[in-house]
Amino acid sequence: MLVKYWMTTDPVTAAPDTSVMKASQLMKENNVRRLPVVDKDGKLVGIVTDRDLKEASPSKATTLDVHELYYLLSELKVKDIMSRKVISIGPEETVEKAAVMMLEHKVTGLPVVDNDKVVGILSQGDVFRVLISITGVYRGGVQIAFNLADRPGSIKEVADVIRKHGGRMVSILSSYDLCEEGCRNVYIRIADLAEDKLQALIKELEGNFPLLHWHREELRNI
């Protein structure tokens, strides 16, 4: 999953001399929470977030009148409040790496930079879209979780039983977290089955493998 396939292209940006008032307006009009700041050549020089704008705005308890407040905000520039040390990622890197970077640096979005120029932006929402895509939740209504031995063939054994009952696998994910050494948790999502077929499948799986849980997803009312 490469960043270039999931990022928002042609992101809204600001110039260093853009006023804070204009930057705030751009965020509201485009429903974004951050603006990459680029110079006249399109190179990334900083980033400004909605939090930066809030912190730069005068307190509601200010004694300034509306004209003084308007003047202050129109004179204050993005370059005065932006973060100059920007965490960014390249379009050819993976979304998984981007997610780790967001988590480690406690940010909710990353400018995507190619040859020093901003070519996109990847947000938490984009990462969520990737999660939904790889899990196949829209295509498969039943998730079945196992704690399997970490050896070749262990997943195939489970898959063979699922196929025997007419199950169609949509995704297979595995994790080494929350399990003992030598094992892994495996999450198999299958397309929904008729109730009698599903119950027969679950019964055989429970009798032959360490099944952690199974869950039928209901997305209609979300």
PAZAPA-4460 file (N, C-alpha, C; in steps of 0.05 Angstrom, whole numbers, plus 32768, in hexadecimal, padded with zeros to 4 digits):
% residues 222
    n_x    n_y    n_z   ca_x   ca_y   ca_z    c_x    c_y    c_z   seq   type   mol
   8011   7FE8   8000   8000   8000   8000   8012   8019   8000     1      M     A
   8016   8025   7FE9   8027   803C   7FE7   8018   8056   7FEC     2      L     A
   8025   8069   7FF8   8019   8082   7FFF   800D   8090   7FE6     3      V     A
   801A   808E   7FCF   8010   809D   7FB8   7FF5   8094   7FAE     4      K     A
   7FEC   807C   7FB6   7FD2   8073   7FAD   7FBC   807B   7FC0     5      Y     A
   7FC3   8084   7FD8   7FAF   808A   7FEC   7FAF   80A7   7FF6     6      W     A
   7FC3   80B6   7FEF   7FC5   80D2   7FF7   7FB1   80E4   7FE9     7      M     A
   7FAC   80FB   7FF4   7F9C   810F   7FE7   7FAF   811F   7FD5     8      T     A
   7FAA   811F   7FBB   7FBB   812E   7FA9   7FB2   814B   7FA8     9      T     A
   7FC4   815C   7F9D   7FBE   8179   7F9B   7FB3   8184   7FB6    10      D     A
   7FC2   8181   7FCC   7FB8   818B   7FE5   7FB7   81A9   7FE7    11      P     A
   7FA6   81B3   7FF8   7FA5   81D0   7FFC   7FBE   81D8   800C    12      V     A
   7FCB   81ED   8003   7FE4   81F6   800F   7FE2   8214   8015    13      T     A
   7FF5   821D   8024   7FF7   823A   802A   8014   8243   8025    14      A     A
   8017   825D   801F   8031   8268   801C   803A   8274   8037    15      A     A
   8053   8277   803B   805D   8282   8055   8050   829C   805C    16      P     A
   804A   82AD   8048   803F   82C8   804E   8021   82C8   804E    17      D     A
   8014   82B1   804C   7FF7   82B0   804F   7FEF   82B8   806B    18      T     A
   7FDB   82C8   806D   7FD2   82D1   8088   7FC5   82BB   8097    19      S     A
   7FC6   82BC   80B1   7FBA   82A8   80C2   7F9B   82A7   80BD    20      V     A
   7F90   82BF   80B8   7F73   82C0   80B2   7F6D   82B1   8098    21      M     A
   7F7D   82B4   8084   7F79   82A6   806A   7F7D   8288   806E    22      K     A
   7F91   8281   807D   7F97   8264   8082   7F7F   8257   8090    23      A     A
   7F74   8265   80A3   7F5C   825A   80B1   7F45   8257   809E    24      S     A
   7F42   826A   808C   7F2C   8269   8079   7F30   8251   8066    25      Q     A
   7F49   824D   805D   7F4F   8237   804B   7F49   821C   8058    26      L     A
   7F4F   8219   8072   7F49   8200   8080   7F2B   81FB   8081    27      M     A
   7F1C   8210   8088   7EFF   820D   808A   7EF3   8206   806F    28      K     A
   7EFB   8214   805B   7EEF   8210   8040   7EF5   81F4   8035    29      E     A
   7F0C   81EA   803C   7F14   81D0   8030   7F12   81B9   8044    30      N     A
   7F08   81BF   805C   7F04   81AB   8071   7F1D   819B   8076    31      N     A
   7F33   81A9   807B   7F4D   819C   8082   7F57   81A7   809C    32      V     A
   7F69   8199   80A9   7F73   81A0   80C3   7F91   81A9   80C2    33      R     A
   7F9D   81A8   80AA   7FB9   81B0   80A8   7FBE   81BA   808C    34      R     A
   7FD1   81CD   808A   7FD9   81D8   8071   7FF8   81D6   806E    35      L     A
   8001   81C7   805A   801E   81C8   8055   8025   81E5   804B    36      P     A
   803B   81EF   8054   8044   8209   804C   805A   8206   8038    37      V     A
   8057   8212   8020   806A   820E   800A   8074   822A   8001    38      V     A
   808D   822A   7FF7   8098   8242   7FEC   808F   8245   7FCF    39      D     A
   8099   8259   7FC1   8090   825F   7FA6   8097   8249   7F92    40      K     A
   80AA   8238   7F9A   80B1   8221   7F88   80A2   8208   7F8F    41      D     A
   8090   820A   7FA3   8080   81F2   7FAB   808F   81E0   7FBF    42      G     A
   80A5   81E9   7FC9   80B4   81D9   7FDD   80A8   81DD   7FF9    43      K     A
   80A8   81C7   8007   809D   81C7   8022   80AF   81D6   8035    44      L     A
   80A5   81EA   8043   80B5   81F9   8057   80A9   81F8   8073    45      V     A
   8091   81ED   8075   8084   81EC   8090   8068   81E1   808E    46      G     A
   805B   81E0   80A5   803F   81D7   80A5   8031   81E6   80BB    47      I     A
   8018   81EC   80B7   8007   81FA   80CB   7FEE   81EA   80CE    48      V     A
   7FE6   81E6   80E8   7FCF   81D6   80EE   7FB9   81E8   80FA    49      T     A
   7FA1   81DC   80FD   7F8B   81EB   8109   7F92   81F2   8126    50      D     A
   7FA2   81E1   8133   7FAA   81E7   814F   7FBD   81FF   8150    51      R     A
   7FCF   8201   813C   7FE1   8218   813A   7FD0   8232   8138    52      D     A
   7FBB   8231   8127   7FAB   8248   8123   7F9C   8250   813C    53      L     A
   7F92   823C   814B   7F83   8242   8163   7F95   824E   8178    54      K     A
   7FAE   8243   817A   7FC1   824D   818E   7FCA   826A   8187    55      E     A
   7FCA   8270   816D   7FD3   828B   8165   7FBD   82A0   8167    56      A     A
   7FA4   8297   8168   7F8E   82A9   816A   7F8B   82B5   8186    57      S     A
   7F84   82CE   8188   7F80   82DA   81A2   7F6B   82CC   81B3    58      P     A
   7F6D   82CC   81CC   7F5A   82C0   81DE   7F3F   82CE   81DB    59      S     A
   7F29   82BF   81E1   7F0E   82CB   81E0   7F0B   82E1   81F5    60      K     A
   7F1D   82E0   8208   7F1C   82F5   821E   7F2C   830E   8217    61      A     A
   7F36   830F   81FD   7F46   8326   81F5   7F36   8340   81F8    62      T     A
   7F45   8356   81FD   7F39   8370   81FF   7F39   837F   81E3    63      T     A
   7F44   8371   81CF   7F45   837D   81B4   7F29   8380   81A9    64      L     A
   7F24   8396   819B   7F0B   8398   818D   7F0D   8389   8173    65      D     A
   7EF6   8387   8164   7EF5   8376   814C   7F08   8380   8137    66      V     A
   7F0C   839A   8135   7F1E   83A5   8120   7F3B   839F   8126    67      H     A
   7F42   83A1   8140   7F5E   839B   8149   7F63   837D   8145    68      E     A
   7F4F   836D   814B   7F52   8350   8148   7F55   8348   812A    69      L     A
   7F45   8354   8119   7F47   834F   80FC   7F63   8357   80F2    70      Y     A
   7F6D   836E   80FB   7F87   8378   80F2   7F9D   8364   80FB    71      Y     A
   7F9B   835C   8114   7FAF   834A   811F   7FB1   8330   810F    72      L     A
   7F9A   8324   8109   7F99   830B   80FB   7FA1   830E   80DD    73      L     A
   7F9C   8325   80D2   7FA3   8329   80B6   7FC1   832E   80B3    74      S     A
   7FCE   8339   80C9   7FEB   833E   80C8   7FFB   8326   80D0    75      E     A
   7FF0   8314   80E0   7FFF   82FC   80E8   8001   82E8   80D1    76      L     A
   8019   82DF   80CB   801D   82CE   80B3   8021   82B1   80BC    77      K     A
   801C   829F   80A9   8020   8283   80AD   803D   827D   80B5    78      V     A
   8050   828B   80A9   806C   8286   80AF   8073   828C   80CD    79      K     A
   8062   829C   80DA   8067   82A3   80F6   805E   828D   8109    80      D     A
   804D   827C   8100   8042   8268   8113   8047   824B   8109    81      I     A
   8050   8247   80F1   8052   822C   80E6   8068   821C   80F3    82      M     A
   8066   8201   80F2   807B   81F0   80FB   808F   81EC   80E3    83      S     A
   80A8   81F2   80E8   80BC   81F0   80D3   80C8   81D4   80D0    84      R     A
   80C7   81C5   80E6   80D1   81A9   80E6   80B9   8197   80DF    85      K     A
   80B7   8190   80C5   809F   8182   80BC   80A6   8164   80B8    86      V     A
   8094   8153   80C3   8096   8136   80BE   8088   8131   80A4    87      I     A
   8095   8126   8090   8089   8121   8076   8091   8104   806D    88      S     A
   8084   80FC   8057   8089   80E2   804C   8089   80E3   802E    89      I     A
   8096   80D0   8021   8097   80D0   8004   8080   80BF   7FF8    90      G     A
   8078   80C4   7FDF   8062   80B6   7FD2   8067   8098   7FCE    91      P     A
   8081   8090   7FCC   8087   8074   7FC7   808B   8064   7FE1    92      E     A
   8086   8071   7FF7   8088   8062   8011   806D   8056   8018    93      E     A
   806D   8044   802B   8054   8036   8031   8042   8046   8045    94      T     A
   8028   8040   8043   8015   804C   8056   801B   8042   8072    95      V     A
   8024   8029   8074   802A   801E   808E   8040   802E   809C    96      E     A
   8055   8036   808D   806A   8047   8098   805F   8062   80A0    97      K     A
   804D   806D   808F   8041   8086   8096   8031   8085   80B0    98      A     A
   8023   806F   80B4   8013   806B   80CC   8026   806B   80E5    99      A     A
   803C   805D   80E2   8050   805C   80F8   805A   8078   80FE   100      V     A
   8060   8087   80EA   806B   80A2   80ED   8056   80B4   80FB   101      M     A
   803D   80B2   80F3   8028   80C2   8100   8026   80BB   811D   102      M     A
   8027   80A1   8123   8024   8097   813F   803C   80A1   8150   103      L     A
   8054   809D   8145   806C   80A4   8154   806F   80C2   8158   104      E     A
   8067   80D1   8145   806B   80EF   8146   8051   80FD   8150   105      H     A
   803C   80ED   8155   8023   80F8   815F   8018   810E   814D   106      K     A
   8017   8108   8133   800B   811A   811F   7FF4   810C   8111   107      V     A
   7FE2   811B   8106   7FCA   810F   80F9   7FCB   8110   80DA   108      T     A
   7FE1   8119   80CF   7FE4   811A   80B2   8001   8120   80AA   109      G     A
   8008   8117   8092   8024   811B   8089   8023   8127   806C   110      L     A
   8032   813D   8068   8036   8146   804C   8045   8130   803D   111      P     A
   803E   812C   8024   804C   8119   8013   805E   812A   8001   112      V     A
   8078   8124   8002   808C   8135   7FF5   809C   8125   7FE1   113      V     A
   809F   812F   7FC9   80AF   8123   7FB4   80C2   8138   7FA9   114      D     A
   80DC   8134   7FAB   80F0   8148   7FA2   80EB   8163   7FAF   115      N     A
   80E6   8162   7FC9   80E2   817A   7FDA   80C7   8188   7FD5   116      D     A
   80B7   817F   7FC2   809E   818C   7FBC   8086   817C   7FC6   117      K     A
   8072   818A   7FD0   805A   817D   7FDB   8049   8173   7FC4   118      V     A
   8044   8158   7FC4   8034   814C   7FAF   801A   8141   7FBA   119      V     A
   8017   8141   7FD4   7FFF   8137   7FE0   7FFF   8139   7FFE   120      G     A
   7FEB   812F   800B   7FEA   812D   8028   7FDC   8114   8030   121      I     A
   7FE6   8106   8044   7FDA   80EE   804E   7FD0   80F3   806A   122      L     A
   7FB6   80EF   806E   7FAA   80F4   8088   7FA3   80DA   8097   123      S     A
   7F9B   80DC   80B0   7F91   80C5   80BE   7F7A   80B8   80B0   124      Q     A
   7F69   80C9   80A4   7F52   80BE   8096   7F5A   80AD   807F   125      G     A
   7F70   80B4   8071   7F7A   80A4   805B   7F84   8089   8066   126      D     A
   7F91   8089   807D   7F9B   8070   8089   7F83   805F   8091   127      V     A
   7F6E   806B   809B   7F56   805B   80A1   7F4A   804E   8088   128      F     A
   7F4B   805C   8071   7F41   8051   8058   7F52   8039   8050   129      R     A
   7F6C   803A   8055   7F7D   8023   804F   7F76   800B   8061   130      V     A
   7F71   8011   807B   7F6A   7FFC   808D   7F50   7FEE   8084   131      L     A
   7F3C   7FFE   807C   7F23   7FF3   8073   7F27   7FE2   805A   132      I     A
   7F39   7FEC   8048   7F3E   7FDD   802F   7F4B   7FC2   8034   133      S     A
   7F61   7FC2   8044   7F70   7FA9   8048   7F60   7F94   8058   134      I     A
   7F4F   7F9E   806A   7F3F   7F8B   807A   7F28   7F80   806A   135      T     A
   7F1F   7F8F   8055   7F09   7F86   8045   7EEE   7F86   8053   136      G     A
   7EEB   7F97   8066   7ED3   7F97   8077   7EB9   7F9D   8067   137      V     A
   7EBC   7FAC   8051   7EA4   7FB1   8041   7E9C   7F99   802F   138      Y     A
   7EAF   7F87   802B   7EAA   7F70   801A   7EA5   7F56   802A   139      R     A
   7EAE   7F56   8043   7EAC   7F3D   8053   7E9E   7F43   806D   140      G     A
   7E88   7F35   8072   7E79   7F3B   808A   7E81   7F2C   80A3   141      G     A
   7E92   7F18   80A1   7E99   7F08   80B8   7EB7   7F07   80BC   142      V     A
   7EC0   7F0E   80D5   7EDC   7F0B   80DC   7EE0   7EF4   80EF   143      Q     A
   7EF3   7EE3   80EA   7EF9   7ECD   80FB   7F16   7ECF   8104   144      I     A
   7F1B   7ECE   811E   7F36   7ED2   8128   7F41   7EB8   8135   145      A     A
   7F5A   7EB3   8130   7F67   7E9A   813A   7F81   7EA1   8148   146      F     A
   7F8A   7E90   815A   7FA5   7E91   8164   7FB3   7E78   815A   147      N     A
   7FC4   7E7C   8145   7FD0   7E66   8137   7FEE   7E64   813C   148      L     A
   7FF8   7E4C   8139   8015   7E48   813C   8023   7E56   8125   149      A     A
   8039   7E63   812B   8048   7E72   8117   805A   7E5F   8107   150      D     A
   804D   7E50   80F5   805C   7E3D   80E5   804F   7E3D   80C9   151      R     A
   805F   7E34   80B5   8054   7E33   809A   803C   7E20   8098   152      P     A
   8027   7E28   808A   8010   7E17   8086   7FFA   7E1A   809A   153      G     A
   7FFE   7E28   80B0   7FE9   7E2A   80C5   7FD1   7E39   80BA   154      S     A
   7FD5   7E4E   80AB   7FBF   7E5D   80A0   7FB0   7E4D   808A   155      I     A
   7FBF   7E3F   807A   7FB4   7E2E   8065   7FA0   7E1A   8070   156      K     A
   7FA7   7E0E   8087   7F96   7DFA   8093   7F7A   7E06   8099   157      E     A
   7F7B   7E1E   80A4   7F62   7E2C   80AA   7F53   7E33   8091   158      V     A
   7F62   7E3D   807D   7F56   7E45   8064   7F48   7E2E   8056   159      A     A
   7F54   7E17   8057   7F48   7DFF   804A   7F2D   7DF9   8056   160      D     A
   7F2A   7DFB   8070   7F10   7DF6   807D   7EFC   7E0B   8075   161      V     A
   7F04   7E24   8073   7EF2   7E39   806B   7EE8   7E34   804E   162      I     A
   7EFA   7E2D   803D   7EF3   7E27   8021   7EE0   7E0F   801F   163      R     A
   7EE5   7DFB   8030   7ED4   7DE3   802F   7EB7   7DE9   8035   164      K     A
   7EB2   7DFE   8045   7E97   7E06   804D   7E8C   7E1C   803A   165      H     A
   7E9A   7E21   8024   7E90   7E34   8011   7E97   7E51   8018   166      G     A
   7EA9   7E55   802B   7EB0   7E70   8033   7EC3   7E7D   801F   167      G     A
   7EBF   7E97   801B   7ED1   7EA6   8009   7EE0   7EBA   8019   168      R     A
   7EFA   7EB6   801B   7F0B   7EC8   802B   7F10   7EE3   801D   169      M     A
   7F0C   7EF8   802D   7F10   7F13   8023   7F2B   7F1E   802B   170      V     A
   7F33   7F19   8043   7F4D   7F22   804C   7F58   7F10   8062   171      S     A
   7F73   7F10   8063   7F81   7F01   8079   7F96   7F13   8085   172      I     A
   7F94   7F19   809E   7FA7   7F2A   80AC   7FB2   7F1A   80C4   173      L     A
   7FCB   7F1F   80CB   7FD7   7F12   80E2   7FE6   7F26   80F3   174      S     A
   7FE8   7F20   810D   7FF5   7F32   811F   8004   7F22   8134   175      S     A
   801C   7F2B   813C   802B   7F1E   8151   8028   7F2C   816C   176      Y     A
   8018   7F41   816D   8012   7F4E   8186   7FFD   7F3E   8195   177      D     A
   7FFD   7F40   81AF   7FE9   7F34   81C1   7FE8   7F16   81BE   178      L     A
   7FFE   7F0A   81B7   7FFF   7EEC   81B7   801B   7EE3   81BF   179      C     A
   801C   7ECA   81C7   8035   7EBF   81D2   8049   7EB9   81BB   180      E     A
   8062   7EB6   81C4   8078   7EAF   81B1   8071   7E95   81A2   181      E     A
   8076   7E94   8188   8070   7E7C   8179   8054   7E7B   816E   182      G     A
   8044   7E8F   8173   8029   7E90   8169   8023   7EAB   815C   183      C     A
   800E   7EAD   814E   8005   7EC6   8143   7FE6   7EC6   8142   184      R     A
   7FDB   7EDD   8144   7FBE   7EE0   8141   7FB8   7EE5   8124   185      N     A
   7FA5   7ED6   8119   7F9E   7ED8   80FD   7F81   7EDF   80FB   186      V     A
   7F7B   7EF3   80EA   7F60   7EFD   80E7   7F58   7EF9   80CA   187      Y     A
   7F44   7EE8   80C6   7F3B   7EE1   80AB   7F1F   7EEC   80A8   188      I     A
   7F1B   7EFD   8093   7F00   7F07   808E   7EF5   7EF9   8076   189      R     A
   7EDC   7EF0   8078   7ECF   7EE1   8062   7EB5   7EF0   805B   190      I     A
   7EAD   7EEB   8042   7E93   7EF5   8039   7E7E   7EE7   8049   191      A     A
   7E68   7EF5   804E   7E53   7EEA   805F   7E48   7ED0   8054   192      D     A
   7E41   7EBE   8066   7E35   7EA4   805E   7E19   7EA2   806A   193      L     A
   7E09   7E90   805E   7DEF   7E8A   806A   7DF4   7E80   8086   194      A     A
   7DE1   7E85   8098   7DE5   7E7F   80B5   7DEC   7E62   80BA   195      E     A
   7DDF   7E4F   80AC   7DE4   7E33   80B2   7E01   7E2B   80A9   196      D     A
   7E09   7E36   8092   7E24   7E30   8088   7E39   7E3D   809A   197      K     A
   7E34   7E56   80A4   7E46   7E63   80B5   7E4A   7E54   80CF   198      L     A
   7E34   7E4B   80DB   7E35   7E3D   80F5   7E44   7E22   80F2   199      Q     A
   7E40   7E15   80DB   7E4E   7DFC   80D6   7E6C   7E01   80D4   200      A     A
   7E73   7E17   80C6   7E90   7E1F   80C3   7E9C   7E25   80DE   201      L     A
   7E8E   7E35   80EE   7E99   7E3D   8108   7E9D   7E24   811A   202      I     A
   7E8A   7E12   8119   7E8B   7DFA   812A   7EA4   7DEA   8123   203      K     A
   7EAA   7DE6   8109   7EC1   7DD7   8101   7EDB   7DE6   8108   204      E     A
   7EDB   7E00   8104   7EF3   7E10   810B   7EF9   7E0E   8129   205      L     A
   7EE4   7E11   8139   7EE8   7E0F   8156   7EF2   7DF4   815F   206      E     A
   7EEB   7DDF   8151   7EF3   7DC4   8158   7F10   7DBE   814F   207      G     A
   7F1B   7DCE   813E   7F35   7DC7   8133   7F4B   7DDC   8137   208      N     A
   7F43   7DF5   813E   7F57   7E0A   8140   7F50   7E1C   8159   209      F     A
   7F65   7E29   8164   7F60   7E3B   817A   7F53   7E55   8170   210      P     A
   7F38   7E55   8170   7F29   7E6C   8166   7F26   7E81   817C   211      L     A
   7F2E   7E99   8176   7F2C   7EAF   818A   7F10   7EBB   818B   212      L     A
   7F05   7EC1   8174   7EEA   7ECB   8172   7EE1   7ECB   8155   213      H     A
   7EC7   7ECE   8151   7EBD   7ED4   8137   7EA7   7EE9   813A   214      W     A
   7EA5   7EF9   8125   7E93   7F11   8128   7E88   7F18   810C   215      H     A
   7E6D   7F1A   810C   7E60   7F22   80F3   7E5C   7F40   80F4   216      R     A
   7E66   7F4E   80DF   7E65   7F6B   80DE   7E4B   7F75   80D4   217      E     A
   7E40   7F8A   80E0   7E28   7F96   80D6   7E2D   7FB4   80D1   218      E     A
   7E2E   7FBC   80B7   7E36   7FD7   80B1   7E1F   7FE9   80A7   219      L     A
   7E08   7FDE   80A4   7DF2   7FED   8098   7DEB   8006   80A6   220      R     A
   7DEC   8006   80C0   7DE2   801C   80D0   7DF8   802F   80DA   221      N     A
   7E10   802B   80CF   7E26   803D   80D8   7E23   8058   80CC   222      I     A
***
